[in-house]
Amino acid sequence: MSSEQLTIGCDPELVCRLNGKFTDVSKYFRPRSSMGLDGNESIAEIRPGLSESPIDLTAKIKSVLEYGNEKHPELEFYSGHYVDGYPIGGHIHISVAPTDELIDSLDTVLYSFSECIDDKEQREKRKTSGYGSRKSHSKKYYGLEYRTPGSWLLSPSIALVTLTLAKLTTIGVLEDRLDFVKLKGEQDARTFMKNYEDYLSTVPQDCEEGLTELKILLNMNIDWNQNILPNWGLEVAA
C-alpha cells in the first residue's frame, strides 16, 4: 500500500463534567452518534471517520467537538488516561494489517511521545485498570486498531502530532523498511523524539505541520487537568 492509499481513523474518549463534577454522558448523547458513547455508556467517544490526512482528520475531530459543544454548551470535556475514576483511550485506526514490525515501531514512537507529554500517574492508573498496555492492538476488517494511547484530545496540536506520528511510522515501516526500535536504541524518549524527523525517508506534505508542532510540544510543560474546549477554540459556558 502506498502512502497515498493509507487512511487513518480514531475513536478517542472523553470524560464529561457539569459544573466541575463528573456526569454520565448517556444523559446527553446517543450511542451511535459521531459524538457518542463508549461501551459502558458513561464516557463520550468521538467518531470522526477516517482520512488520508492527519490535518483533515484533526479538522473532522474539531467538527465533532463543535457539535457536542453546540448541543450541550454546559458540559466540560476532559482527556488523558484516567479521569474521575475512568480509564479513557485514544485508539488509532490504520488501514493496513498488523505485523510485529509495525506494532513494535508504533509502540516505540507513540509511547516515547507519551513519555514526553502525558501525565504518568494517570497513565499508570489506566494500566492498572487493565487498559493501555504496551503494544495493545486488534486486527480489524479495515486493518488494525492500535489501543495503547490514552485520549490525546487535549488540544488540536497534540491530536495532529499523534495522528501524524502514526501515519509517518506506518509509512516508515512498510515503505522505507525502517526499524524504529533499533533507531531509538538506548536514547531516552525526549532525545529520540527530537531526532525522529531525521530518520524519515518519506514525509508527505500533510505530515509536515505535525512535525513542526512536535518540536513545539517537546518544549512545553503540559497540564492535562483542564477542559479541552478552549484549546480547540470552542466556547465555555459562563
JOGIFEN-V130267 format. One record per residue. N is the residue number from 0. PSI is psi in radians with two decimals (none if undefined). D_LAST is the distance of its C-alpha to the last C-alpha in Angstrom with 1 decimal. Layout:
n=(N	N)
psi=(PSI	PSI)
d_last=(D_LAST	D_LAST)
This chain:
n=(0	1	2	3	4	5	6	7	8	9	10	11	12	13	14	15	16	17	18	19	20	21	22	23	24	25	26	27	28	29	30	31	32	33	34	35	36	37	38	39	40	41	42	43	44	45	46	47	48	49	50	51	52	53	54	55	56	57	58	59	60	61	62	63	64	65	66	67	68	69	70	71	72	73	74	75	76	77	78	79	80	81	82	83	84	85	86	87	88	89	90	91	92	93	94	95	96	97	98	99	100	101	102	103	104	105	106	107	108	109	110	111	112	113	114	115	116	117	118	119	120	121	122	123	124	125	126	127	128	129	130	131	132	133	134	135	136	137	138	139	140	141	142	143	144	145	146	147	148	149	150	151	152	153	154	155	156	157	158	159	160	161	162	163	164	165	166	167	168	169	170	171	172	173	174	175	176	177	178	179	180	181	182	183	184	185	186	187	188	189	190	191	192	193	194	195	196	197	198	199	200	201	202	203	204	205	206	207	208	209	210	211	212	213	214	215	216	217	218	219	220	221	222	223	224	225	226	227	228	229	230	231	232	233	234	235	236	237)
psi=(2.29	2.89	-0.45	-0.43	-0.27	2.29	2.64	2.59	-3.02	2.87	1.10	2.67	2.79	2.59	2.43	2.47	2.60	2.09	0.67	0.01	2.55	2.44	2.49	2.14	-0.35	-0.24	-0.26	-0.52	2.72	2.63	-0.74	0.24	2.84	-0.56	1.45	-2.65	2.62	-2.97	-0.59	0.02	0.22	-0.31	2.48	2.57	2.22	2.27	1.51	0.02	-2.60	2.93	2.79	-0.31	2.25	-0.58	-0.81	-0.72	-0.66	-0.69	-0.66	-0.67	-0.77	-0.68	-0.70	-0.73	-0.67	-0.73	-0.83	-0.68	-0.69	-0.65	-0.68	1.35	-0.21	-0.26	2.59	2.62	2.35	2.40	-3.05	-2.59	-0.59	1.93	2.26	0.65	0.11	2.28	2.33	2.51	2.97	1.17	2.46	2.30	2.27	2.39	0.82	2.70	2.48	2.41	2.78	-0.71	-0.73	-0.81	-0.73	-0.72	-0.74	-0.75	-0.71	-0.79	-0.92	-0.52	-0.59	-0.73	-0.74	-0.73	-0.52	-0.51	-0.39	2.82	1.90	-0.59	-0.77	-0.77	-0.71	-0.67	-0.67	-0.73	-0.77	-0.54	-0.08	0.15	2.75	0.37	2.74	2.44	0.29	2.21	2.87	2.49	2.30	2.93	-0.50	-0.19	-1.80	2.68	2.04	2.11	0.00	-0.74	2.59	-3.07	2.04	0.47	0.24	-0.64	2.78	-0.51	-0.85	-0.69	-0.84	-0.77	-0.76	-0.83	-0.63	-0.77	-0.67	-0.78	-0.85	-0.66	-0.70	-0.80	-0.74	-0.72	-0.86	-0.61	-0.73	0.02	0.66	2.53	1.73	-0.34	-0.82	-0.66	-0.66	-0.80	-2.22	0.10	2.53	2.86	-0.77	-0.75	-0.75	-0.79	-0.59	-0.54	-0.11	-0.85	-0.57	-0.41	-0.27	2.43	-0.62	2.11	1.71	2.69	-0.60	0.02	-0.12	-0.72	-0.69	-0.66	-0.62	-0.76	-0.58	-0.79	-0.66	-0.81	-0.60	-0.23	0.26	2.61	2.11	2.22	2.00	-0.21	1.17	2.62	2.22	-0.32	-0.81	-0.60	-0.48	0.13	0.44	2.65	2.53	2.35	2.43	none)
d_last=(48.8	48.0	44.7	44.2	44.4	42.2	38.9	35.9	33.2	30.9	28.8	26.4	24.4	20.9	19.5	16.4	14.1	12.0	10.1	12.3	15.5	17.8	17.9	20.9	20.2	23.1	20.9	19.0	21.5	25.2	27.8	29.3	26.4	25.6	22.4	24.5	25.6	28.0	31.1	29.8	26.9	24.4	23.4	22.1	24.6	24.3	27.4	27.6	31.4	33.7	34.8	37.5	35.0	32.5	30.6	30.6	29.6	26.6	25.6	26.1	23.8	21.0	21.7	21.4	18.1	16.9	18.3	16.7	13.2	14.0	15.6	12.9	9.4	8.4	10.9	11.4	14.9	17.4	20.9	24.0	27.1	26.2	22.8	22.4	26.1	26.3	28.3	26.7	28.7	28.8	32.1	33.7	36.1	39.0	41.8	44.7	46.6	46.0	48.8	49.2	49.2	45.9	44.1	45.5	44.3	40.8	40.5	41.9	39.5	36.2	36.8	37.7	34.4	32.7	34.6	33.2	29.4	28.7	27.9	31.4	30.7	28.4	31.1	33.8	32.0	31.7	35.4	36.4	34.7	37.0	34.9	34.9	38.6	40.3	41.7	40.1	40.5	41.7	44.0	42.5	44.0	42.3	43.3	41.4	38.1	37.5	35.6	35.4	32.1	28.9	25.7	25.5	22.2	20.4	20.8	22.8	25.3	26.1	26.3	28.6	30.8	31.2	32.3	34.4	36.2	36.9	38.5	40.4	41.8	42.9	44.7	46.2	47.7	48.9	50.0	50.8	51.9	49.9	49.7	46.5	47.6	50.7	48.8	46.4	49.4	48.9	46.1	42.9	39.8	38.3	41.7	42.2	38.9	39.6	43.0	41.9	42.1	45.6	46.8	45.8	48.4	46.3	42.9	41.7	39.8	36.6	36.7	37.0	33.3	32.7	35.5	34.1	30.7	32.6	34.1	30.8	29.3	32.5	31.8	28.3	27.1	24.4	21.8	21.3	18.9	15.7	13.3	15.4	13.0	12.5	16.3	17.0	15.2	12.6	9.0	6.4	3.8	0.0)
